[in-house]
């Protein structure tokens, strides 16, 4: 998980924390559904804001949430998760942000990405 925007979970009430988690889980599931299981590693808080803002501007509809199955990150519990265009848009934003981050590290030659074979592979992935 990466990103600049982070929730103050100690200050959020139970209702807002549940909504935040609904968007986070919705983003993760949208990444898996649209881009495959491996794409879930780019789940980040910055892209999550897109899902929150999109839902806040959309008219209320009964299909905005669905129940997801058990997940290890939720302690193997089911949960209500966000679905729809906001989650899918957030997934696309997360992929773009992750790609930009990897490319930036390759250009800077940071750490392991400073080695030529690794940098070539990272560019392809990005």
Secondary structure, DSSP 4 states (H G I P E B T S, - for coil): -B-S----TTTS-HHHHHHHHHHHHHHHHHHHHHH-GGGGGG-BHHHHHHHHHHHHHSPP-GGGEEEEEEEGGGTSEEEEEE-SHHHHHHHHHHHHHHHHHHHHHHHHT-GGGGSHHHHHHHHHH-
